[in-house]
Each structure stands twice: as structure tokens, then as C-alpha cells.
Amino acid sequence: MANSRKTAVSILIKVINNGSYSNIAVNNELIKSDLKSADKAFTTALVYGVLDRKITLDYIISKYIKTDISKIKPITLNALRIALYQIIFMDKIPESAAVNESVNIVKTSKERYNSAFVNGVLRSYLRSGETIPAGNDKKSLGIRYSCKEWIVESFISDYGADTAEELLRQSLEIPPVCLRVNTLKTTPERLVDLLESEGIKAEKSDVQGSVKVLSPIDVAGTTAYKSGLFHVEDEASQKMLLKVGFCENNRVLDLCSAPGGKAFTAAEHMNNNGEIIAMDLYKHRVELISGGAKRLGISNIKAIVADATAKNTELGKFDVVLCDVPCSGLGVIRRKPEIKYRDITQAEYKVLLETQKRILENADFYLKPGGTLVYSTCTLKKAENEAQISDFLDKYGNYDVQYNVNYMPHIDGTDGFFTAILNKKR
């Protein structure tokens, strides 16, 4: 029988050591496991808890070992991490259970020779209780909120020390689950009733066409999901798309579409009329768009493999161009905590900024006079947001700004999300 803690260690190795995306690794591992629902929830909590607190946990582990932490074998290290996470951050788990289960995970693995080491480190922590730094310098903040120092520096530089700490604190919170209702098939009220019939607490949101989930949910396992009654989309993105003003006869181009959420919402606003070309660079991601549209019963989306940084004269001109550009992702750390641990060089960041700029300028190429250009990111770095729009408007003077907002997690309750909606003059 599968063991929830052992499964968590396996997933963490895939994410931390092998570079897998956390959401994909968790979903794949849980689908093939025989864990019960409660055990799946516990596994998920362990995985995301450790990913949220990895720097903090590794700081503590390093105080009880004589070697460099990078030299510890992966099963051993992740068994230590899940044990410490339970001891420090999960009040209802007995310390003895956390220690004994991690020792057993190592003892029954190919790293069995490290079981006494794991027991020794954890018992030493329980005796002395190493504290987490409380200072406000960037190193202490990085350890306390488990974040790379370059991210701490970025938040402080862009928003000041107080707001930076609020953003770091929010990065450790559980993100809300928000659903965009498929208005082609149902209403928010009916979706809430259906979810509650499946034992899932939900409520109609203040955002038109949105529902908030208030209890644990296995999204893909619900009847409502299988019936194509919703897709998952944060409220910041939904608010942005409400501001666009889609018409049923629009031609819409979604330059960086996968997995397709914004295209799906646009199609629903257009009552499944008009035409939406949804592009992505990779075939497997384009298949996600096509599959999602089919599940939702949307027929006005054509998903194609194409490069958003290159011009294609055969596509023609569009009434609306969406460019949700690749970004550093610092607004969705609480959803994808592995983002916090990736280093980016100045050269790599320069390439990212240039890619955003090229996609934004291509949006102008595809947009009709009188059309609407929608730029968005899921980051909080001003160089990728306000600065990109400012540079674009300096170069292209034939635009009016309709909407320009930076959604902040600690203020708006959404993901960190930037958008600018620009109207091209005729």
C-alpha cells in the first residue's frame, strides 16, 4: 500500500532534483497512487509545505550536520525536510510520528545506511530547537520567508521594505481556488449548487462569472469539470478580460495562449461566435488548448503552433490581441513555489525582457486600427510591467491607455498580476 510521506518524498525529488513542475508532478503521482483522499491531501500539503519552506528547512538542517547540505543524498534530504516541516509547521502531527516515519522511509530505501543519520539530526533538533532568524536584513528575510535573496532585493527595490515583507508573507499563504464559469452551459448559481452536491463548498464571487472554492477540491475529479462547466482562472485575469469588451463578431489573437484559460474566457464572452486564434510555441501545449476547448464545448478557438516573437502575414489582422507574455512569475510563487529557487543571470533576464518586448511589438503588427491590445504578466517586477508599457508607448504613439493595474496579493486577494489594456487609434 502506498505511503503518503514516502509519496511526498518521491514527488519532491522529481521537483527539486529533476526540475519537474510541482503541479504536474503532484497530479501525476497521485493519479497513479492508491492513496485515499485524505492521504492524498496530506501528501499534497507536505509537498507544497516543503517547497514553500525549503530554504528555511535547509537552514535548520545545516545547523546539525558537518557536511555541506548539497552532499546529502536526495531521499535522505527530502525525508529530513518533510519531518522538520511536520514538526515546525504542522501542529497536529506528533513529533514522534514525524521522526519515525522519515527514519523508516530512509531505512527501507536504497539509502538505508543513512537512517541513523536522519534519526540523529531530527533528535538533535528536538533537543535544541534552532530558531529562525527574525531580522529585517535581506538574508534574514530570505531565510524566514524561504526566498532567494535576489527576489527579496527585487521586491524591496520596486515597492519598499514594508510592502516587500507583505509580498513575502503572502507567498507562503494558501492561494484561493477561483473558477471561471462556462456561461455557455451554466450559471454561477447552478455551478455552486452542483459543487455542493459533490461535497465541495463554494460561493458566487463578486467578479461576474466567477466562483470561489472554499473547501479542498480535486478539480479534475469533479462531475462539473468533466462536464465542461468551468475552468480554473484567477480572479485578476478574469477581471482583466471583463474590461476588454469582447464582441461576438471579433477576431481575437492569443499570442501566448497555453494552457488556454484566457482564450476560453474570451470565447465565453463572445458567446462562442467570431474567431479566436490561440498560439503556442510547442505542440504538446497547443494540444492542451484544443483539449480544454473540446471539454468546454467551445468551437470558435483554433489552436496553432506558432512563435509569438515572429510575424506571420498569413494570419491577417485582429480586433483584439492578447499577449500574456513569458515572465519571471513572481506573482504566483504561492502556486508554484519552485519559482523561488531558480536563479536567473543578468544575461538570461535581458533575453526575457527582449522576448516580452518583441511579443508586445508583434501585437501591434497584428492589431487593426481601433483594436484592443491586452498585455499581461503574472509577475510583480516593474521592469516587466510598467517599464515595458512605458517603452512601448514611447515608440508607438498611436495608443490610448484604457486600463492599467497591478494586482497585489496582500491588497486584492488575487495572484500578483499586471495588465495594461491599450486602444489603438484609428
Rosetta blueprint (number, residue, H / E / L):
1 M L
2 A L
3 N L
4 S H
5 R H
6 K H
7 T H
8 A H
9 V H
10 S H
11 I H
12 L H
13 I H
14 K H
15 V H
16 I H
17 N H
18 N L
19 G L
20 S L
21 Y L
22 S H
23 N H
24 I H
25 A H
26 V H
27 N H
28 N H
29 E H
30 L H
31 I H
32 K H
33 S L
34 D L
35 L L
36 K L
37 S H
38 A H
39 D H
40 K H
41 A H
42 F H
43 T H
44 T H
45 A H
46 L H
47 V H
48 Y H
49 G H
50 V H
51 L H
52 D H
53 R H
54 K H
55 I H
56 T H
57 L H
58 D H
59 Y H
60 I H
61 I H
62 S H
63 K L
64 Y L
65 I L
66 K L
67 T L
68 D L
69 I H
70 S H
71 K H
72 I L
73 K L
74 P H
75 I H
76 T H
77 L H
78 N H
79 A H
80 L H
81 R H
82 I H
83 A H
84 L H
85 Y H
86 Q H
87 I H
88 I H
89 F H
90 M L
91 D L
92 K L
93 I L
94 P L
95 E H
96 S H
97 A H
98 A H
99 V H
100 N H
101 E H
102 S H
103 V H
104 N H
105 I H
106 V H
107 K H
108 T L
109 S L
110 K L
111 E L
112 R H
113 Y H
114 N H
115 S H
116 A H
117 F H
118 V H
119 N H
120 G H
121 V H
122 L H
123 R H
124 S H
125 Y H
126 L H
127 R H
128 S H
129 G L
130 E L
131 T L
132 I L
133 P L
134 A L
135 G L
136 N L
137 D L
138 K H
139 K H
140 S H
141 L H
142 G H
143 I H
144 R H
145 Y L
146 S L
147 C L
148 K L
149 E H
150 W H
151 I H
152 V H
153 E H
154 S H
155 F H
156 I H
157 S H
158 D H
159 Y H
160 G L
161 A H
162 D H
163 T H
164 A H
165 E H
166 E H
167 L H
168 L H
169 R H
170 Q H
171 S L
172 L L
173 E L
174 I L
175 P L
176 P L
177 V E
178 C E
179 L E
180 R E
181 V E
182 N L
183 T L
184 L L
185 K L
186 T L
187 T L
188 P H
189 E H
190 R H
191 L H
192 V H
193 D H
194 L H
195 L H
196 E H
197 S H
198 E L
199 G L
200 I L
201 K L
202 A E
203 E E
204 K E
205 S L
206 D L
207 V L
208 Q L
209 G L
210 S E
211 V E
212 K E
213 V E
214 L L
215 S L
216 P L
217 I L
218 D L
219 V H
220 A H
221 G H
222 T L
223 T H
224 A H
225 Y H
226 K H
227 S L
228 G L
229 L L
230 F E
231 H E
232 V E
233 E L
234 D L
235 E H
236 A H
237 S H
238 Q H
239 K H
240 M H
241 L H
242 L H
243 K H
244 V H
245 G L
246 F L
247 C L
248 E L
249 N L
250 N L
251 R E
252 V E
253 L E
254 D E
255 L L
256 C L
257 S L
258 A L
259 P L
260 G L
261 G H
262 K H
263 A H
264 F H
265 T H
266 A H
267 A H
268 E H
269 H H
270 M L
271 N L
272 N L
273 N L
274 G L
275 E E
276 I E
277 I E
278 A E
279 M E
280 D E
281 L L
282 Y L
283 K H
284 H H
285 R H
286 V H
287 E H
288 L H
289 I H
290 S H
291 G H
292 G H
293 A H
294 K H
295 R H
296 L H
297 G L
298 I L
299 S L
300 N L
301 I E
302 K E
303 A E
304 I E
305 V E
306 A L
307 D L
308 A L
309 T L
310 A L
311 K L
312 N L
313 T H
314 E H
315 L H
316 G L
317 K L
318 F E
319 D E
320 V E
321 V E
322 L E
323 C E
324 D E
325 V L
326 P L
327 C L
328 S L
329 G L
330 L L
331 G L
332 V L
333 I L
334 R L
335 R L
336 K L
337 P H
338 E H
339 I H
340 K H
341 Y H
342 R L
343 D L
344 I L
345 T L
346 Q H
347 A H
348 E H
349 Y H
350 K H
351 V H
352 L H
353 L H
354 E H
355 T H
356 Q H
357 K H
358 R H
359 I H
360 L H
361 E H
362 N H
363 A H
364 D H
365 F H
366 Y H
367 L E
368 K E
369 P E
370 G E
371 G E
372 T E
373 L E
374 V E
375 Y E
376 S E
377 T E
378 C L
379 T L
380 L L
381 K L
382 K H
383 A H
384 E H
385 N L
386 E H
387 A H
388 Q H
389 I H
390 S H
391 D H
392 F H
393 L H
394 D H
395 K H
396 Y L
397 G L
398 N L
399 Y E
400 D E
401 V E
402 Q E
403 Y E
404 N E
405 V E
406 N E
407 Y E
408 M L
409 P H
410 H H
411 I H
412 D H
413 G L
414 T L
415 D L
416 G L
417 F E
418 F E
419 T E
420 A E
421 I E
422 L E
423 N E
424 K E
425 K L
426 R L
